[in-house]
Amino acid sequence: MGKLSAVTLCLSLVVAALPARAFATASLPIYVTPSHLEVGDQTFEANLNGFRAYLETKRASDPRLFAALDPRVEHLESQVAAGEAVAVAGLVIGVASTAYAFLGRKTCPEPGITDPNFAADSAAWGACNQDNDSTSGKFILLGIGAMTLGGIGWWILSPTRADLLDLVNAHNALAPDTMRLQLGYDPTSRLALGGLSMTF
């Protein structure tokens, strides 16, 4: 009977340990889809900031290339600044308008039942509340509209990927070193070709 209890105990421990081992899986690595600009052995972010960082490396070593591309990059940077200013203005106006919709409501005193002018005061109280609701609705819509227009303005003014590719093309027409836009893919989603290297 003692041996049977010992065997039962051992079997219980083994069975209890099995699910942990059976279902233990190695954590899948997080794959970051690469997207960067490559020039020789240098790598930069695949955006306007990355191109600016690269161009700054040419300020002294290749002043001709810097002078040719700097105005174009400055123009796109001014677009970024303008887009951000529009977005911030829309956000500030939107938040202020929405806040006023709730904080700017007038105080509407409710008449008491014993009020000798109950009918007139009740009508005034209702009109006051209605005016508050109407004003709040208008300022809420104004706030939403301002934030929406700010976002649309930012989207319209901000440089696109096509603008970056134009810079890459302009660079490759002037510089001896070819700049490449290096794109990768996420093997779990299979949205692009792996190891794709595009030269512009």
Secondary structure, 3 states (H helix, E strand, C coil): CHHHHHHHHHHHHHHHHHHHHHHCCCCCCCCCCCEEEEECCEEEECCHHHHHHHHHHHHHHCHHHHHHHHHHHHHHHHHHHHHHHHHHHHHHHHHHHHHHHHHCCCCCCCCCCCCCCHHHHHHHHHHHHHHHHHHHHHHHHHHHHHHHHHHHHHHHHCCCHHHHHHHHHHHHHHCCCCEEEEECCCCCCCCCCCCCEEEC
